């Protein structure tokens, strides 16, 4: 869903570098797969077509942080029959 993002922190020899892959449009999602010594982070369309993919050596990955989109910010989706929350 738009707003989903994954941050990947990589060891680059004495320092770290941070990369970010995010779902940039409505209906897209970010998927993380680990296999054969690689970590793949892919932005996918609704149909499962890869839009962009980032690949990292698993031995170099220091941290992988997934940030799901705030589901409450979507107007009208999934909250039918529930009044909006009020502050105060």
Backbone atoms as SQL, in Angstrom:
CREATE TABLE atoms (id INTEGER PRIMARY KEY, chain TEXT, resi INTEGER, resn TEXT, atom TEXT, x REAL, y REAL, z REAL);
INSERT INTO atoms VALUES
  (1, 'A', 1, 'UNK', 'N', 0.835, -1.167, 0.000),
  (2, 'A', 1, 'UNK', 'CA', 0.000, 0.000, 0.000),
  (3, 'A', 1, 'UNK', 'C', 0.882, 1.232, 0.000),
  (4, 'A', 2, 'UNK', 'N', 0.438, 2.291, -0.646),
  (5, 'A', 2, 'UNK', 'CA', 1.221, 3.513, -0.707),
  (6, 'A', 2, 'UNK', 'C', 1.573, 3.953, 0.703),
  (7, 'A', 3, 'UNK', 'N', 2.824, 4.289, 0.922),
  (8, 'A', 3, 'UNK', 'CA', 3.289, 4.690, 2.244),
  (9, 'A', 3, 'UNK', 'C', 4.103, 3.623, 2.937),
  (10, 'A', 4, 'UNK', 'N', 3.958, 2.348, 2.518),
  (11, 'A', 4, 'UNK', 'CA', 4.811, 1.288, 3.063),
  (12, 'A', 4, 'UNK', 'C', 6.247, 1.583, 2.650),
  (13, 'A', 5, 'UNK', 'N', 7.185, 1.368, 3.554),
  (14, 'A', 5, 'UNK', 'CA', 8.584, 1.529, 3.173),
  (15, 'A', 5, 'UNK', 'C', 9.460, 0.612, 4.002),
  (16, 'A', 6, 'UNK', 'N', 10.641, 0.336, 3.466),
  (17, 'A', 6, 'UNK', 'CA', 11.629, -0.508, 4.132),
  (18, 'A', 6, 'UNK', 'C', 12.958, 0.241, 4.099),
  (19, 'A', 7, 'UNK', 'N', 13.603, 0.345, 5.267),
  (20, 'A', 7, 'UNK', 'CA', 14.931, 0.937, 5.359),
  (21, 'A', 7, 'UNK', 'C', 15.934, -0.190, 5.525),
  (22, 'A', 8, 'UNK', 'N', 17.030, -0.119, 4.774),
  (23, 'A', 8, 'UNK', 'CA', 18.066, -1.132, 4.836),
  (24, 'A', 8, 'UNK', 'C', 19.373, -0.436, 5.197),
  (25, 'A', 9, 'UNK', 'N', 20.018, -0.881, 6.284),
  (26, 'A', 9, 'UNK', 'CA', 21.291, -0.313, 6.703),
  (27, 'A', 9, 'UNK', 'C', 22.374, -1.330, 6.350),
  (28, 'A', 10, 'UNK', 'N', 23.380, -0.874, 5.592),
  (29, 'A', 10, 'UNK', 'CA', 24.429, -1.741, 5.062),
  (30, 'A', 10, 'UNK', 'C', 25.781, -1.332, 5.632),
  (31, 'A', 11, 'UNK', 'N', 26.602, -2.327, 6.002),
  (32, 'A', 11, 'UNK', 'CA', 27.977, -2.088, 6.437),
  (33, 'A', 11, 'UNK', 'C', 28.830, -1.918, 5.185),
  (34, 'A', 12, 'UNK', 'N', 29.485, -0.757, 5.071),
  (35, 'A', 12, 'UNK', 'CA', 30.334, -0.505, 3.912),
  (36, 'A', 12, 'UNK', 'C', 31.804, -0.372, 4.311),
  (37, 'A', 13, 'UNK', 'N', 32.187, -1.081, 5.368),
  (38, 'A', 13, 'UNK', 'CA', 33.584, -1.085, 5.797),
  (39, 'A', 13, 'UNK', 'C', 33.941, 0.141, 6.613),
  (40, 'A', 14, 'UNK', 'N', 33.661, 0.109, 7.890),
  (41, 'A', 14, 'UNK', 'CA', 33.986, 1.224, 8.771),
  (42, 'A', 14, 'UNK', 'C', 32.890, 2.268, 8.869),
  (43, 'A', 15, 'UNK', 'N', 31.874, 2.150, 8.050),
  (44, 'A', 15, 'UNK', 'CA', 30.746, 3.089, 8.076),
  (45, 'A', 15, 'UNK', 'C', 29.487, 2.325, 7.672),
  (46, 'A', 16, 'UNK', 'N', 28.357, 2.999, 7.733),
  (47, 'A', 16, 'UNK', 'CA', 27.111, 2.388, 7.276),
  (48, 'A', 16, 'UNK', 'C', 26.451, 3.292, 6.248),
  (49, 'A', 17, 'UNK', 'N', 25.659, 2.693, 5.410),
  (50, 'A', 17, 'UNK', 'CA', 24.918, 3.419, 4.391),
  (51, 'A', 17, 'UNK', 'C', 23.469, 2.961, 4.479),
  (52, 'A', 18, 'UNK', 'N', 22.527, 3.888, 4.381),
  (53, 'A', 18, 'UNK', 'CA', 21.115, 3.565, 4.510),
  (54, 'A', 18, 'UNK', 'C', 20.415, 3.739, 3.164),
  (55, 'A', 19, 'UNK', 'N', 19.628, 2.745, 2.797),
  (56, 'A', 19, 'UNK', 'CA', 18.823, 2.781, 1.581),
  (57, 'A', 19, 'UNK', 'C', 17.361, 2.670, 1.976),
  (58, 'A', 20, 'UNK', 'N', 16.486, 3.179, 1.145),
  (59, 'A', 20, 'UNK', 'CA', 15.056, 3.125, 1.419),
  (60, 'A', 20, 'UNK', 'C', 14.311, 2.728, 0.143),
  (61, 'A', 21, 'UNK', 'N', 13.415, 1.762, 0.286),
  (62, 'A', 21, 'UNK', 'CA', 12.528, 1.362, -0.811),
  (63, 'A', 21, 'UNK', 'C', 11.112, 1.596, -0.308),
  (64, 'A', 22, 'UNK', 'N', 10.321, 2.351, -1.082),
  (65, 'A', 22, 'UNK', 'CA', 8.973, 2.702, -0.638),
  (66, 'A', 22, 'UNK', 'C', 7.962, 2.406, -1.735),
  (67, 'A', 23, 'UNK', 'N', 6.723, 2.137, -1.315),
  (68, 'A', 23, 'UNK', 'CA', 5.613, 1.985, -2.259),
  (69, 'A', 23, 'UNK', 'C', 5.208, 3.396, -2.669),
  (70, 'A', 24, 'UNK', 'N', 5.471, 3.764, -3.907),
  (71, 'A', 24, 'UNK', 'CA', 5.324, 5.148, -4.339),
  (72, 'A', 24, 'UNK', 'C', 3.944, 5.512, -4.859),
  (73, 'A', 25, 'UNK', 'N', 3.121, 4.526, -5.190),
  (74, 'A', 25, 'UNK', 'CA', 1.792, 4.803, -5.731),
  (75, 'A', 25, 'UNK', 'C', 0.757, 3.932, -5.044),
  (76, 'A', 26, 'UNK', 'N', -0.499, 4.350, -5.160),
  (77, 'A', 26, 'UNK', 'CA', -1.601, 3.589, -4.566),
  (78, 'A', 26, 'UNK', 'C', -1.645, 2.182, -5.157),
  (79, 'A', 27, 'UNK', 'N', -1.881, 1.189, -4.313),
  (80, 'A', 27, 'UNK', 'CA', -1.980, -0.194, -4.767),
  (81, 'A', 27, 'UNK', 'C', -0.670, -0.932, -4.803),
  (82, 'A', 28, 'UNK', 'N', 0.441, -0.248, -4.622),
  (83, 'A', 28, 'UNK', 'CA', 1.738, -0.930, -4.621),
  (84, 'A', 28, 'UNK', 'C', 2.117, -1.338, -3.212),
  (85, 'A', 29, 'UNK', 'N', 3.003, -2.332, -3.124),
  (86, 'A', 29, 'UNK', 'CA', 3.454, -2.819, -1.834),
  (87, 'A', 29, 'UNK', 'C', 4.951, -3.115, -1.907),
  (88, 'A', 30, 'UNK', 'N', 5.558, -3.257, -0.744),
  (89, 'A', 30, 'UNK', 'CA', 6.981, -3.571, -0.663),
  (90, 'A', 30, 'UNK', 'C', 7.119, -4.944, -0.037),
  (91, 'A', 31, 'UNK', 'N', 7.915, -5.800, -0.662),
  (92, 'A', 31, 'UNK', 'CA', 8.103, -7.171, -0.208),
  (93, 'A', 31, 'UNK', 'C', 9.589, -7.428, 0.033),
  (94, 'A', 32, 'UNK', 'N', 9.896, -8.140, 1.131),
  (95, 'A', 32, 'UNK', 'CA', 11.279, -8.471, 1.472),
  (96, 'A', 32, 'UNK', 'C', 11.447, -9.981, 1.394),
  (97, 'A', 33, 'UNK', 'N', 12.491, -10.437, 0.683),
  (98, 'A', 33, 'UNK', 'CA', 12.773, -11.863, 0.534),
  (99, 'A', 33, 'UNK', 'C', 14.260, -12.084, 0.806),
  (100, 'A', 34, 'UNK', 'N', 14.567, -13.116, 1.600),
  (101, 'A', 34, 'UNK', 'CA', 15.957, -13.485, 1.862),
  (102, 'A', 34, 'UNK', 'C', 16.191, -14.878, 1.303),
  (103, 'A', 35, 'UNK', 'N', 17.185, -15.009, 0.421),
  (104, 'A', 35, 'UNK', 'CA', 17.509, -16.317, -0.142),
  (105, 'A', 35, 'UNK', 'C', 18.935, -16.336, -0.675),
  (106, 'A', 36, 'UNK', 'N', 19.575, -17.453, -0.506),
  (107, 'A', 36, 'UNK', 'CA', 20.919, -17.716, -1.031),
  (108, 'A', 36, 'UNK', 'C', 21.913, -16.592, -0.758),
  (109, 'A', 37, 'UNK', 'N', 21.896, -16.066, 0.461),
  (110, 'A', 37, 'UNK', 'CA', 22.874, -15.046, 0.828),
  (111, 'A', 37, 'UNK', 'C', 22.547, -13.645, 0.358),
  (112, 'A', 38, 'UNK', 'N', 21.354, -13.448, -0.198),
  (113, 'A', 38, 'UNK', 'CA', 20.929, -12.125, -0.669),
  (114, 'A', 38, 'UNK', 'C', 19.638, -11.700, 0.022),
  (115, 'A', 39, 'UNK', 'N', 19.521, -10.400, 0.234),
  (116, 'A', 39, 'UNK', 'CA', 18.274, -9.819, 0.711),
  (117, 'A', 39, 'UNK', 'C', 17.738, -8.987, -0.441),
  (118, 'A', 40, 'UNK', 'N', 16.513, -9.302, -0.888),
  (119, 'A', 40, 'UNK', 'CA', 15.871, -8.564, -1.974),
  (120, 'A', 40, 'UNK', 'C', 14.695, -7.778, -1.424),
  (121, 'A', 41, 'UNK', 'N', 14.653, -6.495, -1.729),
  (122, 'A', 41, 'UNK', 'CA', 13.533, -5.644, -1.348),
  (123, 'A', 41, 'UNK', 'C', 12.926, -5.149, -2.657),
  (124, 'A', 42, 'UNK', 'N', 11.642, -5.480, -2.882),
  (125, 'A', 42, 'UNK', 'CA', 11.001, -5.196, -4.166),
  (126, 'A', 42, 'UNK', 'C', 9.723, -4.413, -3.979),
  (127, 'A', 43, 'UNK', 'N', 9.535, -3.401, -4.831),
  (128, 'A', 43, 'UNK', 'CA', 8.265, -2.685, -4.897),
  (129, 'A', 43, 'UNK', 'C', 7.433, -3.381, -5.973),
  (130, 'A', 44, 'UNK', 'N', 6.222, -3.823, -5.593),
  (131, 'A', 44, 'UNK', 'CA', 5.366, -4.595, -6.500),
  (132, 'A', 44, 'UNK', 'C', 4.055, -3.865, -6.780),
  (133, 'A', 45, 'UNK', 'N', 3.514, -4.093, -7.974),
  (134, 'A', 45, 'UNK', 'CA', 2.192, -3.574, -8.308),
  (135, 'A', 45, 'UNK', 'C', 1.135, -4.524, -7.759),
  (136, 'A', 46, 'UNK', 'N', -0.127, -4.163, -7.919),
  (137, 'A', 46, 'UNK', 'CA', -1.219, -5.038, -7.456),
  (138, 'A', 46, 'UNK', 'C', -1.146, -6.404, -8.108),
  (139, 'A', 47, 'UNK', 'N', -0.746, -6.439, -9.357),
  (140, 'A', 47, 'UNK', 'CA', -0.664, -7.695, -10.095),
  (141, 'A', 47, 'UNK', 'C', 0.585, -8.505, -9.815),
  (142, 'A', 48, 'UNK', 'N', 1.489, -7.981, -8.990),
  (143, 'A', 48, 'UNK', 'CA', 2.697, -8.721, -8.650),
  (144, 'A', 48, 'UNK', 'C', 3.883, -8.448, -9.541),
  (145, 'A', 49, 'UNK', 'N', 3.791, -7.448, -10.423),
  (146, 'A', 49, 'UNK', 'CA', 4.900, -7.098, -11.308),
  (147, 'A', 49, 'UNK', 'C', 5.886, -6.213, -10.551),
  (148, 'A', 50, 'UNK', 'N', 7.160, -6.572, -10.601),
  (149, 'A', 50, 'UNK', 'CA', 8.190, -5.802, -9.904),
  (150, 'A', 50, 'UNK', 'C', 8.434, -4.477, -10.615),
  (151, 'A', 51, 'UNK', 'N', 8.363, -3.388, -9.859),
  (152, 'A', 51, 'UNK', 'CA', 8.629, -2.060, -10.399),
  (153, 'A', 51, 'UNK', 'C', 10.103, -1.739, -10.238),
  (154, 'A', 52, 'UNK', 'N', 10.627, -2.015, -9.050),
  (155, 'A', 52, 'UNK', 'CA', 12.060, -1.859, -8.803),
  (156, 'A', 52, 'UNK', 'C', 12.490, -2.809, -7.700),
  (157, 'A', 53, 'UNK', 'N', 13.740, -3.220, -7.778),
  (158, 'A', 53, 'UNK', 'CA', 14.268, -4.195, -6.834),
  (159, 'A', 53, 'UNK', 'C', 15.637, -3.738, -6.352),
  (160, 'A', 54, 'UNK', 'N', 15.876, -3.868, -5.052),
  (161, 'A', 54, 'UNK', 'CA', 17.201, -3.602, -4.470),
  (162, 'A', 54, 'UNK', 'C', 17.707, -4.921, -3.903),
  (163, 'A', 55, 'UNK', 'N', 18.955, -5.271, -4.212),
  (164, 'A', 55, 'UNK', 'CA', 19.547, -6.514, -3.726),
  (165, 'A', 55, 'UNK', 'C', 20.798, -6.197, -2.919),
  (166, 'A', 56, 'UNK', 'N', 20.937, -6.874, -1.777),
  (167, 'A', 56, 'UNK', 'CA', 22.070, -6.652, -0.891),
  (168, 'A', 56, 'UNK', 'C', 22.601, -8.005, -0.419),
  (169, 'A', 57, 'UNK', 'N', 23.910, -8.086, -0.203),
  (170, 'A', 57, 'UNK', 'CA', 24.491, -9.288, 0.379),
  (171, 'A', 57, 'UNK', 'C', 24.030, -9.382, 1.828),
  (172, 'A', 58, 'UNK', 'N', 23.485, -10.513, 2.219),
  (173, 'A', 58, 'UNK', 'CA', 22.949, -10.686, 3.569),
  (174, 'A', 58, 'UNK', 'C', 24.019, -10.470, 4.637),
  (175, 'A', 59, 'UNK', 'N', 25.252, -10.819, 4.349),
  (176, 'A', 59, 'UNK', 'CA', 26.325, -10.657, 5.330),
  (177, 'A', 59, 'UNK', 'C', 26.650, -9.190, 5.592),
  (178, 'A', 60, 'UNK', 'N', 26.246, -8.287, 4.709),
  (179, 'A', 60, 'UNK', 'CA', 26.510, -6.854, 4.863),
  (180, 'A', 60, 'UNK', 'C', 25.347, -6.088, 5.490),
  (181, 'A', 61, 'UNK', 'N', 24.169, -6.725, 5.591),
  (182, 'A', 61, 'UNK', 'CA', 22.993, -6.053, 6.134),
  (183, 'A', 61, 'UNK', 'C', 23.118, -5.962, 7.653),
  (184, 'A', 62, 'UNK', 'N', 23.109, -4.730, 8.166),
  (185, 'A', 62, 'UNK', 'CA', 23.188, -4.483, 9.603),
  (186, 'A', 62, 'UNK', 'C', 21.783, -4.453, 10.190),
  (187, 'A', 63, 'UNK', 'N', 20.849, -3.788, 9.497),
  (188, 'A', 63, 'UNK', 'CA', 19.473, -3.683, 9.979),
  (189, 'A', 63, 'UNK', 'C', 18.531, -3.564, 8.795),
  (190, 'A', 64, 'UNK', 'N', 17.338, -4.100, 8.988),
  (191, 'A', 64, 'UNK', 'CA', 16.288, -4.005, 7.989),
  (192, 'A', 64, 'UNK', 'C', 15.011, -3.633, 8.756),
  (193, 'A', 65, 'UNK', 'N', 14.502, -2.447, 8.514),
  (194, 'A', 65, 'UNK', 'CA', 13.364, -1.929, 9.272),
  (195, 'A', 65, 'UNK', 'C', 12.191, -1.713, 8.332),
  (196, 'A', 66, 'UNK', 'N', 11.068, -2.379, 8.633),
  (197, 'A', 66, 'UNK', 'CA', 9.863, -2.213, 7.831),
  (198, 'A', 66, 'UNK', 'C', 8.949, -1.201, 8.501),
  (199, 'A', 67, 'UNK', 'N', 8.484, -0.233, 7.719),
  (200, 'A', 67, 'UNK', 'CA', 7.562, 0.794, 8.203),
  (201, 'A', 67, 'UNK', 'C', 6.243, 0.655, 7.441),
  (202, 'A', 68, 'UNK', 'N', 5.230, 0.032, 8.044),
  (203, 'A', 68, 'UNK', 'CA', 3.946, -0.067, 7.347),
  (204, 'A', 68, 'UNK', 'C', 3.281, 1.299, 7.287),
  (205, 'A', 69, 'UNK', 'N', 2.468, 1.520, 6.251),
  (206, 'A', 69, 'UNK', 'CA', 1.726, 2.771, 6.112),
  (207, 'A', 69, 'UNK', 'C', 0.709, 2.878, 7.228),
  (208, 'A', 70, 'UNK', 'N', 0.388, 4.084, 7.609),
  (209, 'A', 70, 'UNK', 'CA', -0.618, 4.322, 8.641),
  (210, 'A', 70, 'UNK', 'C', -1.984, 4.021, 8.046),
  (211, 'A', 71, 'UNK', 'N', -2.576, 2.910, 8.441),
  (212, 'A', 71, 'UNK', 'CA', -3.858, 2.473, 7.881),
  (213, 'A', 71, 'UNK', 'C', -4.990, 3.430, 8.231),
  (214, 'A', 72, 'UNK', 'N', -4.877, 4.168, 9.332),
  (215, 'A', 72, 'UNK', 'CA', -5.939, 5.085, 9.744),
  (216, 'A', 72, 'UNK', 'C', -6.028, 6.315, 8.858),
  (217, 'A', 73, 'UNK', 'N', -4.961, 6.652, 8.138),
  (218, 'A', 73, 'UNK', 'CA', -4.958, 7.869, 7.329),
  (219, 'A', 73, 'UNK', 'C', -5.745, 7.715, 6.034),
  (220, 'A', 74, 'UNK', 'N', -6.094, 6.492, 5.659),
  (221, 'A', 74, 'UNK', 'CA', -6.864, 6.279, 4.429),
  (222, 'A', 74, 'UNK', 'C', -8.318, 6.628, 4.683),
  (223, 'A', 75, 'UNK', 'N', -8.839, 7.591, 3.988),
  (224, 'A', 75, 'UNK', 'CA', -10.220, 8.040, 4.187),
  (225, 'A', 75, 'UNK', 'C', -11.194, 7.003, 3.660),
  (226, 'A', 76, 'UNK', 'N', -12.089, 6.539, 4.531),
  (227, 'A', 76, 'UNK', 'CA', -13.162, 5.645, 4.118),
  (228, 'A', 76, 'UNK', 'C', -12.791, 4.197, 3.908),
  (229, 'A', 77, 'UNK', 'N', -11.542, 3.843, 3.991),
  (230, 'A', 77, 'UNK', 'CA', -11.151, 2.462, 3.723),
  (231, 'A', 77, 'UNK', 'C', -11.081, 1.668, 5.012),
  (232, 'A', 78, 'UNK', 'N', -11.870, 0.632, 5.116),
  (233, 'A', 78, 'UNK', 'CA', -11.766, -0.287, 6.241),
  (234, 'A', 78, 'UNK', 'C', -12.395, 0.190, 7.526),
  (235, 'A', 79, 'UNK', 'N', -13.017, 1.368, 7.548),
  (236, 'A', 79, 'UNK', 'CA', -13.607, 1.843, 8.799),
  (237, 'A', 79, 'UNK', 'C', -15.098, 2.151, 8.616),
  (238, 'A', 80, 'UNK', 'N', -15.738, 1.435, 7.740),
  (239, 'A', 80, 'UNK', 'CA', -17.159, 1.671, 7.483),
  (240, 'A', 80, 'UNK', 'C', -17.965, 1.448, 8.761),
  (241, 'A', 81, 'UNK', 'N', -18.814, 2.421, 9.066),
  (242, 'A', 81, 'UNK', 'CA', -19.654, 2.320, 10.238),
  (243, 'A', 81, 'UNK', 'C', -19.015, 2.793, 11.520),
  (244, 'A', 82, 'UNK', 'N', -17.763, 3.200, 11.462),
  (245, 'A', 82, 'UNK', 'CA', -17.077, 3.695, 12.642),
  (246, 'A', 82, 'UNK', 'C', -16.838, 5.185, 12.501),
  (247, 'A', 83, 'UNK', 'N', -17.218, 5.986, 13.493),
  (248, 'A', 83, 'UNK', 'CA', -16.977, 7.433, 13.405),
  (249, 'A', 83, 'UNK', 'C', -15.485, 7.728, 13.514),
  (250, 'A', 84, 'UNK', 'N', -15.054, 8.846, 12.945),
  (251, 'A', 84, 'UNK', 'CA', -13.624, 9.196, 13.056),
  (252, 'A', 84, 'UNK', 'C', -13.249, 9.499, 14.495),
  (253, 'A', 85, 'UNK', 'N', -11.990, 9.228, 14.827),
  (254, 'A', 85, 'UNK', 'CA', -11.519, 9.477, 16.180),
  (255, 'A', 85, 'UNK', 'C', -11.397, 10.976, 16.416),
  (256, 'A', 86, 'UNK', 'N', -11.723, 11.399, 17.628),
  (257, 'A', 86, 'UNK', 'CA', -11.632, 12.817, 17.969),
  (258, 'A', 86, 'UNK', 'C', -10.557, 13.007, 19.026),
  (259, 'A', 87, 'UNK', 'N', -9.799, 14.075, 18.879),
  (260, 'A', 87, 'UNK', 'CA', -8.778, 14.401, 19.875),
  (261, 'A', 87, 'UNK', 'C', -9.425, 15.224, 20.994),
  (262, 'A', 88, 'UNK', 'N', -9.006, 14.962, 22.199),
  (263, 'A', 88, 'UNK', 'CA', -9.454, 15.811, 23.286),
  (264, 'A', 88, 'UNK', 'C', -10.254, 15.163, 24.262);
